[in-house]
Amino acid sequence: MNLSSFSEPDLEFGNGGTHVDIRYGMIRHGPLDLGDSTAPTSLKVGIVGTDETIAAMRAWLDKCRTGVAAKQSKLANLFPPFPGFSTDSCFHSSLVFHDRWCAPIRQRELEAAVAHTHGNEIVRDAAALFIAHAESLMEQGGPMVLICAPPKELLAAVDEPPSRRPDPSEQELDEGSDSPHGAQRLLIPFHDVLKAEGLRLGIPIQMVRPYTYTGERARQKTKGVQRSSAPMQDEATRAWNLHAALYYKAGGVPWRLLRNPTDLATCFVGISFYKSLDGDRLLTSVAQVFNERGEGVIVKGAQAQLSKDDRQPHLADQDAQALLMNAVGVYRKEHRTMPARIVVHKTSKMTEGEIRGFRAASEESKIDVVELLSLRRSFTRLFRAGTYPPLRGTFLNLQPDSGILYLRGSVQFFQAYPGMYVPRPLELTVASSETPLEQLARELLSLSKLNWNNTQFDGGEPITVRAARRVGDILKCVGEGQRIQPSFRFYM
């Protein structure tokens, strides 16, 4: 065994500027695509909601234009101020609204959607109502991103209570493997159905809950007692996360991995698994393809089988080959180039058949290097002196081909552990590789910083498997024959 601690990797921002922190990097250097003709300098936004939520959403976004003060805290690096979103701010972009791009839903329509249905029917009817109103906003030169702002009364009818929501620290990386922590949900998440139905609109959707712009915690009744559902993020953090997501969904590139020019051009592929909504059908694999800019391409894979030996989902040889061939083909179509190296991150153990299939695909595509890794949450934990968990970036080499890596943990830059739960490290096992194990672990640490929904960089998963899981959550709600958008912007 060998224990080491990796330094926090730098990210690249505008004009080649670098920083370990997303927010400070943006403040000092601006977005990566600063000055590019494709950067969204006028970000047109449409809004669907009630008259009340539309007005409150616009008022809060207008307030954020000039900035939001930092939370009063000794942890200044963890709670920086929001610098505003305007052409004069570090984003060099402004939000553009128009009454023609706002679609108010009447109270009687909402009441009708929930009055005569129950359970998942309410979720589907409510999502269909939002998408029907959104279709009226689609026009040439119209909004680039659509905000859906459901009222809290509707969310109370379509959201599961906090007691049914899984503990994030116990969630596995996919739904396929048998796990004691994979409790069946009572309701399909409204967010996922909304995103699935919205794929046909052709523009990304950002769902915004009322607490984002009101600062009021959602409250649930438990045995007659009102309780807050979750700790509230401070206002500046909420502003950072929402505006960074809007910028990315409008086609912007806020930041990317810092890449050595001498490194091989690498395509990272995340493969995860999800169950059909009825829970009884065969598992289906999903691949998410990325280059170093973090530009995701969605590939819907073949069916998978749950092995009787390890109770994990696996692909047949030919399905593994077809999946990777398809992924490489879509990558080439989207990026107009072929990678020299492919790294596969799969959320279950690699079988000999899968290894043969992936290698056959790389040979047929004339890819020089293909490296195959299995990733899962580990139940092995490390302990350090004091009350804080191990540092993010702590890596324990267990064997020549495996180790555990902390992607969540105490963060030196923040001088704190910003999480709520005892973190579980990531276990990586190499099935085939030319790159040293430690370098593969460093890449995973860097890939955990490519999450455009969260500007606090200590993500607990690499974007490859996080994206594949999120895509699976939404694809399970997509109807047969419905159009699948190729960009990750539509799924986050």
C-alpha positions in Angstrom: 0.0 0.0 0.0 1.1 3.5 -0.7 -0.7 6.7 0.5 -0.3 10.0 -1.3 -2.1 13.4 -1.6 -2.6 15.1 -4.9 -2.5 18.9 -5.2 -5.8 20.5 -6.3 -5.6 20.7 -10.1 -5.8 24.0 -11.9 -8.5 24.9 -14.4 -8.2 27.2 -17.4 -10.2 30.3 -17.9 -10.2 33.3 -20.2 -7.0 34.5 -21.9 -5.2 31.4 -20.6 -5.6 32.3 -16.9 -5.6 29.5 -14.4 -6.8 29.0 -10.9 -7.7 26.0 -8.6 -11.1 27.6 -7.8 -13.9 28.1 -10.3 -15.3 31.3 -8.8 -12.0 33.0 -8.2 -10.8 31.9 -11.6 -13.9 33.5 -13.2 -13.6 36.7 -11.2 -9.9 37.2 -12.2 -9.9 35.9 -15.8 -13.4 35.6 -17.1 -14.9 32.6 -18.9 -12.8 30.4 -21.1 -14.5 31.6 -24.3 -14.0 35.2 -23.5 -13.7 37.1 -26.8 -14.8 34.2 -29.0 -17.5 34.9 -31.5 -19.5 31.9 -30.1 -19.6 33.3 -26.5 -23.2 34.2 -25.5 -22.7 37.9 -24.8 -26.5 38.5 -25.0 -28.1 35.5 -23.3 -31.8 35.4 -24.2 -33.9 33.8 -21.5 -37.5 32.5 -21.6 -39.5 31.7 -18.5 -42.5 29.4 -17.9 -44.3 29.6 -14.6 -47.1 31.4 -12.9 -47.4 35.2 -13.0 -46.0 35.2 -9.4 -43.0 32.9 -10.1 -42.2 34.7 -13.4 -42.2 38.1 -11.7 -40.2 36.9 -8.7 -37.7 35.1 -10.9 -37.1 38.1 -13.1 -36.8 40.4 -10.1 -34.1 38.2 -8.5 -32.2 37.9 -11.7 -32.3 41.7 -12.2 -31.0 42.1 -8.6 -28.1 39.7 -9.4 -27.0 41.8 -12.4 -25.0 44.1 -10.1 -23.7 41.4 -7.8 -24.5 39.7 -4.5 -22.6 40.3 -1.3 -20.6 37.4 0.3 -22.0 35.5 3.2 -20.7 36.7 6.5 -18.1 34.0 7.3 -14.5 33.5 8.3 -14.3 31.0 5.4 -13.8 33.7 2.7 -12.6 31.3 0.0 -15.7 29.1 0.5 -18.1 32.0 0.3 -17.0 34.6 -2.3 -19.3 37.3 -3.4 -21.1 37.0 -6.7 -19.7 39.6 -9.1 -22.9 40.2 -11.1 -24.0 39.1 -14.5 -23.6 41.9 -17.1 -21.3 43.0 -19.9 -19.3 44.9 -17.2 -18.9 41.9 -15.0 -16.4 39.0 -15.3 -19.0 37.0 -17.4 -19.0 39.8 -20.1 -22.6 38.7 -20.8 -26.0 39.9 -19.9 -29.4 38.2 -19.5 -32.0 39.5 -22.0 -35.8 39.1 -21.3 -38.8 39.9 -23.3 -42.5 39.6 -22.4 -43.0 37.6 -25.6 -40.6 35.0 -24.1 -42.6 34.6 -20.9 -45.5 32.0 -20.7 -47.7 32.4 -17.6 -49.6 29.3 -16.5 -53.0 30.1 -15.0 -54.0 28.8 -11.6 -57.0 26.9 -13.0 -54.6 25.0 -15.3 -52.4 23.9 -12.4 -55.5 22.9 -10.4 -56.8 20.8 -13.3 -53.4 19.1 -13.7 -53.5 17.8 -10.1 -57.2 17.5 -9.4 -58.2 14.3 -11.2 -54.9 12.4 -11.2 -52.5 11.0 -8.6 -48.9 9.8 -8.1 -46.9 9.7 -11.3 -49.9 10.9 -13.4 -49.7 14.2 -11.6 -46.0 14.4 -12.4 -46.5 13.7 -16.1 -49.5 16.0 -16.4 -47.7 18.9 -14.7 -44.6 18.5 -16.9 -46.8 18.3 -20.0 -48.5 21.5 -19.0 -45.1 23.3 -18.7 -43.8 22.0 -22.0 -47.1 22.9 -23.8 -46.7 26.5 -22.7 -43.0 26.5 -23.5 -43.8 25.5 -27.1 -45.5 28.8 -27.6 -42.2 30.6 -27.0 -40.2 28.8 -29.6 -39.5 31.3 -32.5 -36.7 32.3 -34.7 -34.3 34.4 -32.7 -36.1 33.5 -29.5 -34.7 32.3 -26.1 -31.5 30.4 -25.9 -32.3 28.8 -22.5 -35.7 28.2 -20.9 -36.3 28.6 -17.2 -39.1 26.6 -15.7 -40.2 28.1 -12.4 -42.9 25.9 -10.8 -44.7 27.3 -7.7 -44.1 25.7 -4.4 -47.8 24.4 -4.3 -47.2 22.3 -7.4 -43.8 21.1 -6.1 -45.5 19.9 -2.9 -47.7 17.7 -5.1 -45.0 16.3 -7.3 -42.0 16.0 -5.1 -41.2 13.2 -2.7 -40.9 14.1 1.0 -37.3 14.5 2.3 -37.6 11.2 4.3 -37.8 9.3 1.0 -34.8 11.0 -0.6 -31.6 8.9 -0.6 -28.6 10.0 1.5 -26.2 11.3 -1.2 -23.2 9.7 0.6 -24.9 6.3 0.2 -26.0 6.6 -3.4 -24.2 4.3 -5.9 -22.9 5.5 -9.2 -25.6 3.8 -11.1 -29.0 2.0 -10.5 -27.9 -1.2 -12.1 -26.0 -3.0 -9.3 -27.9 -4.6 -6.6 -27.5 -2.4 -3.5 -29.2 -2.1 -0.1 -29.2 1.6 -0.6 -31.2 1.5 -3.9 -34.7 2.2 -2.4 -37.5 2.4 -4.9 -38.8 5.9 -5.3 -42.5 6.5 -5.0 -42.7 9.2 -7.6 -40.8 9.9 -10.9 -38.8 13.1 -10.3 -40.7 16.0 -11.8 -37.3 17.5 -12.9 -36.5 14.4 -14.9 -39.8 14.1 -16.7 -39.7 17.9 -17.5 -36.2 17.5 -19.0 -37.3 14.4 -21.0 -40.4 16.0 -22.4 -38.5 19.2 -23.1 -35.9 17.5 -25.4 -38.2 18.1 -28.3 -38.1 21.9 -27.8 -34.5 22.2 -29.1 -33.3 24.5 -26.3 -32.0 23.5 -22.8 -34.2 23.8 -19.8 -33.2 25.1 -16.3 -35.6 24.2 -13.6 -35.5 26.7 -10.7 -37.2 26.0 -7.4 -38.7 28.9 -5.4 -36.0 28.8 -2.7 -33.4 29.8 -5.2 -34.8 33.2 -5.8 -36.8 33.7 -2.5 -34.2 32.4 0.0 -37.0 30.7 1.8 -36.4 27.0 2.7 -38.9 24.5 1.6 -40.8 23.1 4.6 -42.4 19.7 5.0 -44.7 18.3 7.6 -43.4 15.3 9.6 -45.9 13.9 12.1 -47.7 17.3 12.2 -44.4 19.2 12.8 -43.1 21.7 10.2 -39.4 21.0 9.4 -37.0 22.5 6.9 -36.2 20.1 4.1 -32.5 20.9 3.8 -29.9 23.5 4.8 -30.1 26.6 2.6 -27.2 27.8 0.4 -26.3 31.4 0.8 -27.6 33.8 -1.9 -24.2 34.5 -3.5 -23.6 30.7 -4.0 -27.1 30.3 -5.5 -26.4 33.1 -7.9 -23.0 31.6 -8.9 -24.5 28.2 -9.6 -27.5 29.4 -11.6 -25.7 31.9 -13.8 -22.8 29.5 -14.6 -25.4 26.9 -15.6 -27.3 29.4 -17.8 -24.0 30.5 -19.4 -23.1 26.9 -20.2 -26.5 25.9 -21.4 -26.6 28.9 -23.8 -23.5 27.5 -25.5 -20.8 29.2 -23.4 -17.7 27.4 -22.1 -17.0 28.9 -18.6 -13.8 26.8 -17.8 -12.0 23.6 -18.8 -9.4 21.2 -17.7 -5.8 22.5 -17.9 -4.2 20.3 -20.5 -0.5 19.8 -21.3 0.0 20.4 -25.0 2.3 17.3 -25.2 -0.5 15.0 -23.9 -2.5 12.8 -26.2 -5.9 14.2 -27.3 -8.1 12.2 -25.0 -11.8 11.2 -25.2 -13.3 10.3 -21.8 -16.3 7.9 -21.9 -18.5 7.3 -18.9 -20.7 4.2 -19.0 -23.5 3.8 -16.4 -26.7 1.8 -16.2 -30.3 2.6 -15.3 -33.5 0.7 -14.8 -36.7 1.1 -16.8 -39.5 2.9 -15.0 -41.3 -0.4 -14.3 -38.1 -1.7 -12.7 -38.5 -5.1 -14.5 -37.1 -4.6 -17.9 -33.5 -5.2 -19.0 -30.9 -2.6 -17.9 -29.8 -0.2 -20.6 -26.3 1.3 -20.8 -25.6 5.0 -21.4 -22.3 6.5 -22.6 -21.3 10.1 -22.1 -18.4 11.3 -24.2 -16.1 14.2 -23.3 -13.1 16.0 -24.6 -10.9 18.1 -22.4 -13.2 21.1 -22.8 -15.9 19.0 -21.1 -18.2 19.1 -24.1 -20.5 16.2 -23.6 -22.1 14.1 -26.3 -24.9 11.7 -25.4 -24.9 8.1 -26.7 -27.7 5.7 -25.9 -26.3 2.2 -25.5 -27.5 -1.3 -25.8 -29.3 -3.4 -23.3 -27.3 -5.0 -20.4 -27.7 -8.1 -18.3 -27.5 -8.4 -14.5 -24.9 -11.1 -13.8 -25.8 -13.8 -11.4 -22.2 -14.0 -10.2 -21.5 -10.4 -9.0 -25.0 -8.9 -9.3 -23.7 -6.1 -11.5 -24.8 -5.1 -15.0 -22.6 -6.1 -17.9 -22.6 -5.8 -21.7 -22.2 -8.6 -24.2 -19.0 -8.5 -26.3 -20.7 -7.2 -29.4 -22.8 -4.7 -27.5 -19.6 -3.3 -25.8 -18.0 -3.0 -29.2 -21.0 -1.4 -30.8 -21.4 1.1 -27.9 -17.8 2.3 -28.2 -17.9 2.4 -32.0 -21.1 4.5 -31.8 -19.5 6.8 -29.2 -16.4 7.4 -31.3 -18.5 8.0 -34.4 -20.7 10.6 -32.6 -17.5 12.2 -31.1 -16.0 12.5 -34.6 -19.2 14.0 -36.0 -19.5 16.6 -33.2 -15.8 17.5 -32.9 -14.6 16.8 -36.5 -11.6 15.0 -35.2 -10.6 11.6 -33.8 -8.9 11.2 -30.3 -5.6 9.5 -30.0 -6.6 8.0 -26.6 -9.9 6.8 -25.1 -10.4 6.3 -21.4 -13.5 4.4 -20.4 -15.0 4.9 -16.9 -17.5 2.1 -16.3 -19.6 1.8 -13.1 -19.4 -1.9 -12.9 -16.6 -4.4 -13.1 -15.1 -5.0 -16.5 -15.7 -8.6 -17.9 -13.4 -10.3 -20.3 -16.1 -10.0 -22.9 -16.5 -6.3 -22.4 -12.7 -5.8 -22.6 -12.6 -7.7 -25.9 -15.5 -5.6 -27.3 -13.9 -2.3 -26.3 -10.5 -3.3 -27.7 -12.1 -4.4 -30.9 -13.8 -1.0 -31.3 -10.6 0.9 -30.7 -8.7 -1.2 -33.2 -11.5 -0.8 -35.8 -11.5 3.0 -35.2 -7.7 3.1 -35.3 -7.4 4.6 -31.8 -3.8 4.3 -30.5 -4.6 3.9 -26.8 -7.6 2.6 -25.0 -7.7 2.4 -21.2 -10.4 0.7 -19.2 -11.4 1.5 -15.6 -14.1 0.4 -13.3 -15.4 2.9 -10.7 -17.6 2.5 -7.7 -18.1 4.0 -4.3 -15.9 2.3 -1.7 -16.9 1.2 1.8 -13.3 1.4 2.8 -12.6 4.7 4.6 -9.5 6.4 5.8 -9.4 8.3 9.1 -7.1 11.2 10.1 -6.4 12.9 13.4 -9.0 15.5 14.4 -12.6 15.9 13.4 -12.3 16.5 9.7 -12.3 13.7 7.0 -9.2 13.1 4.8 -8.1 15.8 2.3 -9.7 15.8 -1.1 -7.1 14.3 -3.4 -6.0 11.7 -0.9 -5.2 8.5 -2.8 -4.4 5.0 -1.3 -2.8 2.6 -3.8 -4.2 -0.8 -2.6 -2.8 -3.0 -5.3 -0.9 -2.4 -8.6 -4.2 -2.1 -10.4 -6.6 -0.6 -7.8 -6.9 2.2 -5.2 -9.3 4.6 -3.5 -9.5 8.3 -4.1 -11.2 11.0 -2.1 -13.0 13.4 -4.5 -14.9 14.8 -1.5 -13.1 15.6 1.7 -11.4 18.5 3.6 -10.3 21.2 1.1 -7.2 23.2 1.9 -8.3 26.1 -0.3 -11.5 26.4 1.7 -9.8 25.6 5.0 -12.8 23.4 5.8 -14.8 20.3 5.0 -17.8 21.8 3.2 -19.9 18.6 3.1 -22.7 17.4 5.4 -22.0 13.7 5.4 -19.1 11.4 6.0 -17.7 11.1 2.5 -17.2 7.8 0.7 -14.1 7.6 -1.5 -14.1 6.4 -5.1 -12.6 3.0 -5.8 -10.9 2.6 -9.2 -9.8 -0.7 -10.7 -7.8 -0.8 -13.9 -8.7 -3.6 -16.4 -6.3 -2.3 -19.1 -4.0 0.7 -19.2 -0.8 2.1 -20.4 -0.9 5.1 -18.0 0.3 4.7 -14.3 -2.5 4.3 -11.8 -1.7 7.5 -10.0 -2.0 9.5 -13.2 -5.4 7.9 -13.9 -6.4 9.0 -10.4 -5.2 12.5 -11.0 -7.4 12.7 -14.1 -10.4 11.6 -12.1 -9.7 14.4 -9.6 -9.6 16.9 -12.5 -12.8 15.5 -14.1 -14.6 16.1 -10.8 -14.3 19.8 -11.4 -16.4 19.8 -14.7 -19.8 20.2 -13.2 -21.5 23.4 -14.6 -24.4 23.1 -12.1 -22.0 23.6 -9.1 -19.3 26.2 -8.9 -18.0 24.8 -5.6 -15.3 22.5 -7.1 -15.2 19.6 -4.6 -17.5 17.3 -6.6 -17.7 13.7 -5.4 -17.8 12.2 -8.9 -15.9 12.6 -12.2 -18.1 14.3 -14.8 -18.0 11.1 -16.9 -20.0 8.9 -14.6 -22.0 11.8 -13.1 -23.2 12.8 -16.5 -24.0 9.3 -17.6 -26.1 8.8 -14.4 -28.0 12.1 -15.0 -28.6 11.2 -18.6 -29.9 7.8 -17.5 -32.3 9.4 -15.1 -33.8 11.5 -17.9 -33.7 8.9 -20.7 -35.8 6.5 -18.7 -38.6 9.1 -19.0 -38.2 9.5 -22.7 -40.9 7.9 -24.9 -40.2 5.3 -27.5 -39.0 6.9 -30.7 -38.7 10.4 -29.1 -35.8 12.5 -30.3 -32.6 12.3 -28.2 -30.5 15.5 -28.1 -26.8 14.9 -28.5 -25.5 17.6 -26.1 -25.2 17.3 -22.3 -26.5 20.8 -22.0 -30.0 19.4 -22.3 -29.7 16.9 -19.4 -27.9 18.8 -16.6 
